[in-house]
Each structure stands twice: as structure tokens, then as C-alpha cells.
């Protein structure tokens, strides 16, 4: 069973930084694209950043220049370095990964439980 676990969320003042981590565990054949979404109360879940297995990043416009997504040496890890945080960044941040569990299986998307990021002014 594949499990994604996020960590690193918390309370930070505007202008501060946080680093989110996500670890994928369980039996799997390969991990493809990994990424981060966020959802604020009353708003739709939105893509923050994603990164392919080859390390190609993609960012939402509202975080370009402030956030950096990267994968660890262990390919089951993905991180989101968040700098210059704004109150508008307050949301639950979810890790996601597209994973092939078995060599002959289809690729599926998996989600973590989320970690709260709160940015105060």
C-alpha cells in the first residue's frame, strides 16, 4: 500500500520560510511526477508546483520566484522550499505523486493527508 506523508508545516510570519517534505512509502515500481497542491478554506484546491522524475519543475504563477520544488537523492522524496511567505499562502498543503505500483499496472495518483501552513501578518 502506497502512503504519502507530509511534514514541515506550521505557523510563520509573513516574509518567513518553511520547507515541506513528503515521503512516499510502500511497495512500488516507479514514481513519476510528484507535486504539491494547496487548499484554503472556501477555495478550490490548486496546483502549487510539480516535478517530473527527470527533475523538470513546473510552478504556479503565484509562487514563481518564491518557492522551489526539488526531489531528494532518494526518488521517493519531494520537497517544497517556501520563501517570502505571504498570508495568502495560508492553506493546507497536499503532497501528490503519480506512481506505478507494479510493472504491469497502470499509473495512479496518490495523495497525502496534508499539512497546515499558516502565515501571519
C-alpha atoms as a printed R data frame, in Angstrom:
    type eleno elety resid chain resno       x      y       z
1   ATOM     1    CA   UNK     A     1   0.000  0.000   0.000
2   ATOM     2    CA   UNK     A     2   1.365  3.356  -1.038
3   ATOM     3    CA   UNK     A     3   1.400  6.097   1.542
4   ATOM     4    CA   UNK     A     4   2.452  9.727   1.234
5   ATOM     5    CA   UNK     A     5   3.299 11.590   4.417
6   ATOM     6    CA   UNK     A     6   3.908 15.330   4.558
7   ATOM     7    CA   UNK     A     7   5.779 17.247   7.206
8   ATOM     8    CA   UNK     A     8   7.172 20.707   7.793
9   ATOM     9    CA   UNK     A     9   4.040 22.789   8.018
10  ATOM    10    CA   UNK     A    10   3.475 25.277  10.774
11  ATOM    11    CA   UNK     A    11   2.965 28.887  11.707
12  ATOM    12    CA   UNK     A    12   5.284 31.507  10.296
13  ATOM    13    CA   UNK     A    13   5.242 35.278   9.965
14  ATOM    14    CA   UNK     A    14   4.960 36.983   6.610
15  ATOM    15    CA   UNK     A    15   8.302 37.033   4.875
16  ATOM    16    CA   UNK     A    16   9.435 33.879   6.594
17  ATOM    17    CA   UNK     A    17  10.258 30.473   5.210
18  ATOM    18    CA   UNK     A    18   9.176 26.886   5.572
19  ATOM    19    CA   UNK     A    19  10.309 23.681   3.967
20  ATOM    20    CA   UNK     A    20   7.757 20.980   3.343
21  ATOM    21    CA   UNK     A    21   8.782 17.369   2.944
22  ATOM    22    CA   UNK     A    22   6.923 14.434   1.503
23  ATOM    23    CA   UNK     A    23   7.917 10.800   1.633
24  ATOM    24    CA   UNK     A    24   6.313  8.067  -0.412
25  ATOM    25    CA   UNK     A    25   6.449  4.637   1.131
26  ATOM    26    CA   UNK     A    26   5.198  1.192   0.315
27  ATOM    27    CA   UNK     A    27   5.766 -1.217  -2.480
28  ATOM    28    CA   UNK     A    28   6.002  0.488  -5.839
29  ATOM    29    CA   UNK     A    29   7.634  0.003  -9.189
30  ATOM    30    CA   UNK     A    30   8.248  3.625 -10.046
31  ATOM    31    CA   UNK     A    31   7.366  7.163  -9.070
32  ATOM    32    CA   UNK     A    32   6.664  9.563 -11.867
33  ATOM    33    CA   UNK     A    33   5.623 13.169 -11.352
34  ATOM    34    CA   UNK     A    34   5.370 14.440  -7.784
35  ATOM    35    CA   UNK     A    35   3.910 17.702  -6.670
36  ATOM    36    CA   UNK     A    36   2.251 19.940  -4.166
37  ATOM    37    CA   UNK     A    37  -1.283 21.279  -4.107
38  ATOM    38    CA   UNK     A    38  -2.899 23.554  -1.594
39  ATOM    39    CA   UNK     A    39  -6.403 24.371  -0.497
40  ATOM    40    CA   UNK     A    40  -7.550 27.330   1.541
41  ATOM    41    CA   UNK     A    41 -10.961 27.457   3.235
42  ATOM    42    CA   UNK     A    42 -13.687 28.207   0.734
43  ATOM    43    CA   UNK     A    43 -11.346 27.886  -2.224
44  ATOM    44    CA   UNK     A    44 -10.599 25.202  -4.762
45  ATOM    45    CA   UNK     A    45  -7.567 23.008  -4.466
46  ATOM    46    CA   UNK     A    46  -4.862 24.424  -6.689
47  ATOM    47    CA   UNK     A    47  -1.542 23.260  -8.022
48  ATOM    48    CA   UNK     A    48   1.452 24.865  -6.368
49  ATOM    49    CA   UNK     A    49   4.321 23.050  -8.048
50  ATOM    50    CA   UNK     A    50   5.189 19.742  -9.634
51  ATOM    51    CA   UNK     A    51   8.340 17.993 -10.728
52  ATOM    52    CA   UNK     A    52   8.911 15.122 -13.110
53  ATOM    53    CA   UNK     A    53  11.058 12.077 -12.490
54  ATOM    54    CA   UNK     A    54  13.751 13.797 -14.567
55  ATOM    55    CA   UNK     A    55  13.670 16.875 -12.365
56  ATOM    56    CA   UNK     A    56  11.700 19.222 -14.609
57  ATOM    57    CA   UNK     A    57   9.781 21.638 -12.367
58  ATOM    58    CA   UNK     A    58   6.525 23.411 -13.013
59  ATOM    59    CA   UNK     A    59   5.208 26.273 -10.879
60  ATOM    60    CA   UNK     A    60   2.014 28.159 -10.444
61  ATOM    61    CA   UNK     A    61   2.445 31.824 -11.294
62  ATOM    62    CA   UNK     A    62   1.708 32.956  -7.770
63  ATOM    63    CA   UNK     A    63   4.738 31.162  -6.331
64  ATOM    64    CA   UNK     A    64   7.336 31.706  -9.035
65  ATOM    65    CA   UNK     A    65  10.470 33.218  -7.594
66  ATOM    66    CA   UNK     A    66   9.452 32.340  -4.052
67  ATOM    67    CA   UNK     A    67   9.016 28.563  -3.935
68  ATOM    68    CA   UNK     A    68  11.320 25.809  -5.113
69  ATOM    69    CA   UNK     A    69  10.356 22.199  -5.624
70  ATOM    70    CA   UNK     A    70  13.001 19.534  -5.704
71  ATOM    71    CA   UNK     A    71  13.391 15.814  -5.280
72  ATOM    72    CA   UNK     A    72  15.797 14.120  -2.960
73  ATOM    73    CA   UNK     A    73  18.532 11.695  -3.854
74  ATOM    74    CA   UNK     A    74  16.058  9.081  -2.792
75  ATOM    75    CA   UNK     A    75  13.450  9.349  -5.510
76  ATOM    76    CA   UNK     A    76  10.621  8.775  -3.078
77  ATOM    77    CA   UNK     A    77  11.166 12.209  -1.537
78  ATOM    78    CA   UNK     A    78   9.938 15.578  -2.707
79  ATOM    79    CA   UNK     A    79  10.387 18.937  -1.024
80  ATOM    80    CA   UNK     A    80   8.898 22.376  -1.300
81  ATOM    81    CA   UNK     A    81  11.076 25.236  -0.108
82  ATOM    82    CA   UNK     A    82   8.821 28.209   0.556
83  ATOM    83    CA   UNK     A    83  10.414 31.625   0.954
84  ATOM    84    CA   UNK     A    84   8.947 35.103   1.248
85  ATOM    85    CA   UNK     A    85   5.718 33.650   2.512
86  ATOM    86    CA   UNK     A    86   2.576 35.740   2.348
87  ATOM    87    CA   UNK     A    87  -0.657 35.493   4.315
88  ATOM    88    CA   UNK     A    88  -2.313 34.431   1.058
89  ATOM    89    CA   UNK     A    89  -0.191 31.276   1.169
90  ATOM    90    CA   UNK     A    90  -2.125 30.058   4.187
91  ATOM    91    CA   UNK     A    91  -3.656 26.716   3.273
92  ATOM    92    CA   UNK     A    92  -3.462 23.002   3.745
93  ATOM    93    CA   UNK     A    93  -0.691 21.728   1.518
94  ATOM    94    CA   UNK     A    94  -1.035 18.288  -0.016
95  ATOM    95    CA   UNK     A    95   1.655 16.123  -1.497
96  ATOM    96    CA   UNK     A    96   0.744 14.105  -4.555
97  ATOM    97    CA   UNK     A    97   2.558 11.521  -6.616
98  ATOM    98    CA   UNK     A    98   1.850  9.590  -9.759
99  ATOM    99    CA   UNK     A    99   3.008  6.055  -9.053
100 ATOM   100    CA   UNK     A   100   3.140  2.728 -10.800
101 ATOM   101    CA   UNK     A   101   2.852  0.094  -8.112
102 ATOM   102    CA   UNK     A   102   3.591 -2.921 -10.319
103 ATOM   103    CA   UNK     A   103   5.444 -3.166 -13.592
104 ATOM   104    CA   UNK     A   104   2.310 -4.253 -15.463
105 ATOM   105    CA   UNK     A   105  -0.054 -1.943 -13.601
106 ATOM   106    CA   UNK     A   106  -1.419  1.424 -14.603
107 ATOM   107    CA   UNK     A   107  -0.197  4.658 -13.099
108 ATOM   108    CA   UNK     A   108  -2.295  6.105 -10.301
109 ATOM   109    CA   UNK     A   109  -2.319  9.334  -8.354
110 ATOM   110    CA   UNK     A   110  -1.805  9.225  -4.615
111 ATOM   111    CA   UNK     A   111  -2.342 11.924  -2.034
112 ATOM   112    CA   UNK     A   112  -1.034 12.703   1.394
113 ATOM   113    CA   UNK     A   113  -3.203 13.813   4.273
114 ATOM   114    CA   UNK     A   114  -1.990 17.385   4.106
115 ATOM   115    CA   UNK     A   115  -0.041 19.711   6.345
116 ATOM   116    CA   UNK     A   116  -1.243 23.087   7.559
117 ATOM   117    CA   UNK     A   117   0.712 26.188   6.635
118 ATOM   118    CA   UNK     A   118  -0.341 29.393   8.337
119 ATOM   119    CA   UNK     A   119   1.275 32.720   7.517
120 ATOM   120    CA   UNK     A   120   0.528 35.592   9.840
121 ATOM   121    CA   UNK     A   121   0.934 39.288   9.169
